[in-house]
Amino acid sequence: MRGVVRNVGRLRRILPIDEQMWMKFDLLRTLVRRDLEARYKGSILGNLWPLLNQLSQLLIYTYVFSTVLKVKLTTLKGLPANDFTFGLWLFAGLLPWIAFSGGLMQSANSVLGQPNLVKKVVFPLTLLPLVPILSTFIESSFGLMALIFFVAINAHTLHTSLALLPLIWLTQLLLTAGLGYLTAGLTVFLRDIPQTLGVILNIWFYATPLVYPVSAVPEEWRSLVFWLNPMAAIAEVYRDIVLVGEVKHWGEWGVACVIATIIFCCGFTVYKHLRPAFADVL
């Protein structure tokens, strides 16, 4: 993980961004690295834990939905129709959700958990919600690499569509950061926000076609699920890019980008408006 964070620093020599922004970026990079190191400090398996956690969820959901509930998929191009392919399909949808929900839940408490930093006049508080979001996102990349490896072995090819992954990451980060800013700011004043968010995410998880195919959703509801739920579009585009090798949901992806951008702007505006009062409450 440390290497992943360090490699981002190479962008400094390429992008034309002013020095003040780079200083914030360096600080964010340091905070993310410390957060990742603190999560597994002293554990024997260390950085393997995120991957093991993701794989354990994959095994549980594969057993429940493929073996017990007998959920069936339509044939995926280039992949055999078996339980292993179902597991890969399931994992491709769960990965963005794990990064989204994990980062969002932790960001909700990011300001509340750092009263010392909030009371420092010079510390850029806009970085706090981003730290757990980026840490969780980096952790999910280990699962993504494992998924790409197994798909390449199973399909005997490496899809060129993988080059589109940074674009779907950007959509996902905008959505998560927007909601993260909103919940982090509101939690300072309303301490029930994290518990409420946990309930909402549970409902949101089963309302999104992650552990069941979109074909299981009644036809008259499918458009509504895609157009109003950006995570449904993001999960399907992940599957298109990694499993199928071509994007079949351009329209849904476009709408998800618009929704994610609006949510980011609204969340950041609310956070910025509430920020001056944080030190008075904490």
N, C-alpha and C positions, 0 to 999 in steps of 0.2 A: 504494500500500500504506500509506503514511504516513497518508493520509486515512482509510483503513479503520480503522486502529488508533485514531486520534484520535476518531473518531465514537463509539467505545465509551464514551468518557469522559462522554458526555451521559447515560448511564444513572445516573450519580451523583446527579443531581437528582431521579431518579424512585424508585430502590430504597431501602428503609429498612435500610441496612447500617451497622454501627458504624464509627467512624473508623479503627480499627486494620486492619480488613479492607480499607477503601478504600486505606490506605497500601500494603498488599501488592498490591492490584489495580493501583495506579498504578505500583508497581515492576515488576510483571509486564508491564504495558503498555509501559513504557520498554524493558525487556529484549527484548520481542518486536520493537519498532520497530528497535532497534539490530541485532538478529539479521537482520531483513529487509534493512536497509541494507547490512550487512556482506557479505551473500551476493552482491550484484551490484555492489559498489562498484568503480568504474573501468571497468566494461563499457560498451560502446557502446549495446546494446539495453536494458540495465538491467532494469526490472521486466517487460519483455516476455518474458524468458527462461522463466519458469515456464509461461506459456501456450504458447510455442513447443515446449517439452519435452513438454507434454501432447499437443499436436497431432501431434508427430512419432510418439509412441507410438500415437496413434489411427490414423495413416496406415499404420504398419507392421502393426498387428494387423488392420486392415480388409483390407489386401492379402492377408495370410497366410490369414485365416480366411474371408473372403468370396470372394476370387478364386482362391486356390490350393486351399484345403480345401473350398470350396463349402458352407460352413455356411449353412443356411437358417433363417429365422425364421418363426414363425406371424405372421399379419397383425396389425399394431398398429393399434388403433382411431384413426382420423383421420389416419393416415400412409400414404403410398403404399409399396408393396412394391418397393423398389429398393436399390441399394448405399448410397445416401446415408442412407436410413433405418437400414440395418444399422450404418453408421458412428455415427449418433446413438445407437442402442441400445447399441453397444459403449462409446461415450464415457460414457454415463450410468452404466454399471457400473464403468468404469475409474476415474472421478473419485474416488469414495470410497475405492477401493483405493489409489490413488496417495497420497492424503492420509494414509490409515491406515499403510501400509507405510513411507512416507518419514518421517513423524513418529516412528514407533516405532523405526526404525533409528537415527535421530539422537538420540533421547532416551536410548537405551541407553548412549551415551558422554557424556551431559550432565554427570554428576557427575565422572566421571574427567577430563574436559577442563577442569574449573574448580577446580583445587586451591587457588588463591588465595582464591576465594569460600568454599570449604568450610571453610577455616581461620579465617574471620572469624566470631566468636561471634554477632554480631548479624544476619548474613544469613539470611533464611528459605530453607533448602535445599529446601523443598517446591516452590519455584517452578522450580527448574532443569529437571526433566524436562518441564514444561509449555511452556517457551519454544519448543523446536523443533517440538513438536506443534502449537501454535497458529500458528507461522510457516508451517508446511507447509499447515495447514488454510486460512489466509488466501490462500496462493498458489493452492490448488485452487479458490477462489471465482472466480478470473478465468476458469478453464475452464468453471465452472458457468454463469457469465453468458453466455459464448459459446454454450454448449449451449442454454440457454433461448431465446436470440435465434434460433438456427437452427431450433429446434422450432417457435417461433411463426411463422417465415416459412413453414416447410414445411406446418404444420397449419392455418395461417391463424387461429390462436386462441392465447390465453394462458390456461393452465389455472388455475382458482381453487385447485386442490390445491397450488399452489406455496406457499400460506400454511402448509402443514404441514412445510416444509423445516427450520425451526428445531428441530422435535421429532426428526427423524431425525439432525440434526447433533448434538443432545444425546446420543443413543444412541451415535453414532460417537465422540464426544469421551470419553464415559465409558469405552468399551472401550479406546480408544487410550491414554488417561491411565492406566488401571489397569495395562495391560501395560507402559506406559512407566515407571511407578513401580517395578514389579517388576524389570524388566531393568536400569534405572539403578542400583538398589540392589545387585543381585546382581553387576553388572559390576565394582564396586569391589573385590570379593573374588575373583571368577572372571572372568578376562580373556578367556576363550573365549566368553562369552555373546554378544557382537555377531556373531561368525562363525557360531555355532550358530543365532542368530536369522535370519541371512541364508538359511541352508539351510531352516529351517522356513518362512520366508515364501515361498520358491520353491515348496515343496510345497503350501503353503496356497493360493497363487495358482491353481494348476491344479486344486486340489480344490474351488474355488469357481466356480460358473457365471458367470464374468465375460466370457470370450471365446467361450463356447458357450452356447446356450440351456439352461434347466433341463430342457427336454423331451429333451435328449440324454442325461441321466442315467437309468440304469435305474430303472423305476418303483418297485421295492422299496427303492431307496436314496434317493429324493427326500426323504422325510420326515426321514431321518437327516441328510441334508446341510443341510436348513433348520433343524432343531431343535438340532443340535450346532454349527453354524457360523454365528455371528451376522453375519459379513460377507456371507454368501449372502443372508440376509434384508435386510440394509441395502442391498445393491446392487439387489435386486429392488424394494424400496420406493422407492429413488431413481428407478428406471425407471417405476414406477407413477405417482409424483408428477409427474415432469417430462414423460414421453412420453405416457402414457395419460390422465392427468387424474383418476384415481381409484385409491385404494389397494385392492389385491386380496389383500394378504398381511398383514392385521391380526394374525392369530394368530401368524404367524412373527415379526412385528415386536414383539409383546408378549413373546414368549420371548426375543428378542434383547435387549430392554430389561432383563429380569430377569438374563440372563447378564452383560450389560455392567455392571450395578450390582454384582453379586457380584464380578466381576473387579476393578472399581475399588476396592471395599472391601478385598479381599484384597491387591491390589497396594499400596495406600496403607498398610495395616497393616504389611506386610513392610518397606516403605521406612522407615516411621517407627521400626520396631524396629531396623533396621540403621543409621540415621542417626547416632547418637552415636559410632559407631566409624569413620566416614568419615575424619575428620581424622587418626586414628592410622595409617591405611593409606596415605593419599596423601602 
